[in-house]
């Protein structure tokens, strides 16, 4: 058991969690973002079911996405100020977090897309200085890795999984299998060496790579059996699981420029 990681204040030292010495790093949620963003040049947010898959789908149609925290009551005002459409619930019709539906959205749409995990992380990342922020998922894994390598200038890249929440949307983070797999797909593309423990990946990143390599032959099946996938299937949204399970179906990455995710090649 590790006992020497606390300072005299009893607070765990942040440096231990920064995965220093590795080019490609991986962590979870807002705390992971806050830990890694100051020491990398590029952050990739991953929320496979469904925020970043929805971003990719919207980008594929020629639209842009403005992330916004789901908990904020100011989303409608934010959308109006930016001449954008505010996404709602899928069951109410209109644009929503459904990547399947967004694949049919009209080109040129400006969409404010709130979510409790991926959008909240992307919105928070804007406040963390000069770090470049991408939205990654299975659909755009290789395109995202390629763009991250291009803009990183050789500096480290962090992949941050959104996860889900226990209980209501304000509960503690639940590590989500689909985000581990999606992160692993991007990390595999960042370092395509055949080794499970790629030398440029931290142990955390290597574990995500291994999850993707395990799931890759049957992505839809594995995502469908995950906790998040089962929730969507219970709602009748198997199509969203299928859309989010599609691997490398676009050559477009999504980068957060000012307020919005825009397409980049």
N, C-alpha and C positions, 0 to 999 in steps of 0.2 A: 504494500500500500504506500502511495506517495504521501509524505507528510511534510515536505519542505517547500511547498509552493505558496505558503501564506507569508505575508510580511507581518510586521509588528502590529499592524492595524487589524489583522485577521481577514483582510480582503485578498482574494486570489490575484496574484500579479498578472496583468494583462499580457505581458510579453510571452508567457508560456503558450498562449493560445494563438499566436500569430503565425505559427508554422514557418518560422524563419529558416532560410536556407533552401527553400523549395520554390521552383518556378510556378507551380500550379497547386492551388490550395482550395480547400473545401470546408464550408461550415454551414450552420443553420440559423435562419431567422434574423431578427433585428440585432441581437447581441453579436451574432457571428459577423454581420455586416459591419457593425461598429468596430469590431476587433480587427478585421482584415482590411477594410477600405483605406485606412491611413497608410498601409504599408504595401499597397499594390497600385498598379496604374489602371487596371480594368477590373470591373466587377460584372459578373454575369448572374442575373437573377433568374431562378428556375422555379416555376409553379405550374407543373404539367397539367394538373386537373384543378383550375383551368386557365388561370390568368395569362401565363406566358404563351400557352398554345393559342389563346384567343388573340393575343397581340400578333403572333405570327400569322394567323389566319387573316386578320384585318390588313396587315402589311401586304400580304399576298394579293389582296384585291386592289391595292393602290390607295389605301386609306392610311390614316395615322391614328395613334392611340395616346390619349393623355391619362396617365395613371393618377388615381386619387384614393385616399384611404376610405374604406367603407364606413368607418365609424364617424366620419365627419358629416355634419348636417349642412355643410356649405357646398356640397357637390353641384347642386343646381346652379348656384350663383357662379361657381368656378366655370361651369360649362357655358353659361350665358356670356360671361366676360370674354370667352375665347371662341365664340361663335361655333360651339360644338354641340353635338347630340349627347345627352346623358344616357348611358346604358341603364337598363332596369333588370327585372327578373325575367327569365326566359318564359315562364308560364304566363306572363302578362303580354307577351308578344313584343315585337320590336327588338332592337339590338340588346345584347346581354353578354354574359360571360361565355356563352356557347360558341366554341370555335367553329362548330358545324354551321351555325346560322351566319356567323360573320364571314364565312367563305362566299356568301351570296350578297354581301353588302355592296352598295353602290360605290364605285371608285370615287375617291376624293372626299369621302366622309371623314369628318373630324369627330372622334368618339372619346368622350370621357368615360373611363372604365374603372369603377371602384371595385376593390376586392379586399378581404381582410388580411391577406398574406402577400401575394406577389405585388399588387398595386401599392400596398402600404410600404413594402420594402423599396420599390422603385421611387416612390415619392420621397421617402426618407433619404435615399442615396443622393438626391439632388443637393442635400445640405452638407454633404461630406467632402467638400473641396473639389479638387481637380480630377478626381477619379472618373473615368469613362464608364458608362452604364449600358449594358446590353440586356435584352430579354431573350433567354434561351429556353429551348424545349426540345423534344424529340424531332419535331418537324424541321427545325432549322439548325440541328446540332452542329453539323460540319460547317455550315455557312457562318454560324456564330463563332466557332473556334477559329476559323480562317480570319474573320474580321478582328477578333481579339488579338491574334498574333500580329496582325498588320499594324494595329494602333498601339500596342503595348510598348513598342520600342525596345523589346527585350526585357522589360521589367515584369515582375510577377503578375499573374492573373488569378483572381479569386472567383470561385463559383459558389454562390449562396443559394441554398435550397430554402424555399418558403415554408415548407411543412404545412400542417393543419393545426387545428386547435382542439383541445379537449373541452367538452361541455359546450358552452356558448362561444361566440366569436371572440370573447375577451379572455378565454381560458388559456392555460399554459400551452406552449407549442407541443405538437405531436409530430415527431419525425415521420414523414410520409414516404412510403416505398416508391411511389411514382416519381417523386422529386429526387430521391436518391438515384434512381435509374436515369432520369433525364440529365442530372448533373454528370453522371458517369458517362453518358453518351458524349457530352461536350468535352469532358476531360480525356476521353479516349481519342477524340479528334484533335485535341491540343497536343497530346503525346501519343501517337499511333503505334508506338513500339508494342510488340506482342506480349511483353511481360506483364503479368497482373500487377506487380509492384513496380511501376515505371519509375526510373531513377529520378526524374524531374518532378514527380508528384509526391506530395506529403502523404503520410500514412492514411490520413483522412480522405484525401483525394483518390488514393489507390483503392480504398474500400468502395468508394462510389463507382470507380471503373469496374471493379469486380462485380458489383450489382448489375451494371449494364450488361456485361459480358454473359452473366447468368441468364438475364431476361431476354436478351436480344433475339434468340430464335423464335420466341412466342410473346412478343411485346403486348399485343392486345389481350391475350389470355392472362398474362401475369397482372397487367394493370386492372383487368376486370375483376380479378380475385383479391385485389388490394382493398383495404378498408375504404379508401376514397372512391375506388371504382365501384364497389358494391353499393355505396350510397347513391352514386349516379344511376346505376342500373335500377335501383329501387324506385327512382324518380321517372324511369322510362327513358333515360338519356344515354342509352348504349351507343348512340351515334357519336356523342361527344367523346366517349372513351376511345372509340375507333379513330376519330379524327386526331385526338391527342396522341394516339399510339403510333401514328404513321411516322416513319423515320426517314429523315433527309429527303423530304419531298419538295423542298424549296431551296433556291440558292440565295435567298434574301435573308440578311440578318436585320435585327431591329435595334437601333441605338437611340438612347434618350438624349435628344438635343433640346436644351431648354426645358419646356414642359412636356414634350411629346416624343413618343417612339416613332421614328421614321425609318423607311427602308434603306438599307445600304448593301452593296455588293462587295 
